[in-house]
Amino acid sequence: MLIFISRRLVHAIPVFVGISVLTFAMLHLVPGDPVMIFAGDKPMTEERAVMLRHQLGLDRPLYVQYWDYASHALRGDLGVGLRSQRPVVDSIREALPGTLQLTITAMLIAAVVGITLGIIAAIAHGTWIDTAAMSFAMLGISMPVFYSSLLLLLVFSFRLAWFPATGQGGFSRLVLPSIALGLASSAALARLVRSSMLEVLRQEYIVTARAKGLHANTVIVRHAVKNMLIPTVTMLGLQIGGLLGGAVVTETIFSRPGLGRLAVDAISSRDFPLVQGTVLFAAATYVLVNLVVDTLYAAIDPRIHYR
Amino acid sequence: MAQLSVSARSQMQERAPAGRSPAQETWRHLLHSKSALIGGSLLLLIVLVALLAPYINLYDPIKSNMRSPLQAPTLAHPMGTDRFGRDVFSRVLWGGRLSLPVGFVSVVIAAVAGVTLGLIAGYYGGYIDTVIMRCVDLLLAFPGILLALAIVAVLGPSLLNLMIAVGISSIPDYVRVTRGSVLSVKERDFVLAARTLGVHDRLILFRHILPNVMAALIVLATLGMASAIITGSALSFLGLGIRPPTPEWGNMLSEGREFLQRAWWVAFFPGLAIMLTVFAINLLGDGLRDALDPRMRGS
């Protein structure tokens, strides 16, 4: 197990290096002189540009600059935001809990709704219940997060006034954004759970279990669901990316402080150190999360050996 | 389908009953698939309406009319008016002329790049394969919309950059699907035969291997168009894509968001247009998958 995890960690190192190179390159790929980005709207004379370039280390060779950037990042120093003039790490640390809260709740909603809907549809295969569940799932995957967010806001905040529209803090402010965010994932999950459940139900061991007179519920819960969990966990892992990405939109609509909004605000105000920092952080976290999912996957399925 | 290699064609014919060609067989299944028919016709209608927008329009989609701001839907304005008194219906029609091409062009960008890389990686294997797949892993390390966001951050917001950003961020799917299929096909007899005959690699790749990947790619590209439209309009919604006053479904939704409480129609209808389009494409994609994949038939 430990060997398996450490092997995967070693394999992830080139990806981490790649991410850091890409985020470092962002600043230099922007058309124009990086100094102009740091200067912002302030007027720029030639002498000031030279001075600033030297001050920021932009006159050094690229590999020196990258080394500097990467070694600082490893020590948890992602530079200072241009607009806020605060360490990027502090901004991320402040925004992180909001995003975690949102994505974890959305994930729980997606898992519960998606798995339940998928199992029901598979058991009722071919009936109107199946059709209804799958039509709902089809609508769900076709609904962009920003549209479902606005519709939920319109109905439950503005018309019915059940939940506050914006801001962070408290359960009531978490309900609408996490439903909006979880909806699309739950729909995708329901479709997958249904098809893998249908596949499992056709297997011989299910027929055997039924033939030996086990109760229908026992067959479903003890034999079928267990085997269907493996593709489901993989799918849930894949949904994390969608949820983190969706958080960008949801946080903006519901005015929740979080990583997504931090990134969007940083891009809009061309605060490049902050953009680099949030992108680097999000990507690195995502890679780590996937690693955990892989490990879980191996832990659930005894047929997978740790190699 | 005219470019199917001989052996692939004979293989598909083995599965097709009653001497129909694989193309005919696919059509037959497509026409019998309820989801493909509904999705296809809905999409056709949406595309036609967007194409004909300049001819059926009654109102200018950009010029403001300050005498009638934020009017609820009436017969004259079936979807109401926005804060500048512009007809939302006209703007939704014109918006389709941007939102639909964004989806289409970015899928083309992603497919051309992804398929080429996938063919090369799968066919040559070894060192090239490792390098290409590592780059794909790297692209996949950026969750969801984040990669497109980062690319737009670098290139700056514009229609072309939006298409490039959405396109690049969906390259990995095409590489993986193409490479996987190439790996399963390249050791088959008809490829080995072509190679023994000294057929040029490029010809083998495009004439013998690609047709065998085509079915999977058509489905992927169709479903990819749906997600490209969502990502594209999401970027515009966030103010990082197509900027107002140019009508585009995403930025219209974003403008409407400010008036959600007073004038729901300004945001409701552009959003509905996105959802219906994506819904139609997803239905069509599902139907295509069933029709193109013999294993899915009858299930």
Interface residues (C-beta under 8 A of the other chain):
Chain A: P14 V15 G18 I19 L22 T23 M26 L29 V30 P31 M138 L139 I141 S142 M143 P144 V145 F146 Y147 L150 L151 L153 L154 F158 L198 I240 G241 G242 L243 L244 G245 G246 V248 V249 T252 I253 A263 V264 I267 S268 V275 V279 A282 A283 A284 Y286 V287
Chain B: R134 C135 D137 L138 A141 F142 P143 G144 I145 L146 L149 A150 V152 A153 V154 L155 G156 A226 I230 S233 A234 F237 L238 G239 L240 G250 L253 G256 R257 L260 Q261 W264 A267 F268 G271 L272 I274 M275 V278 F279 N282 L283 D286 S299
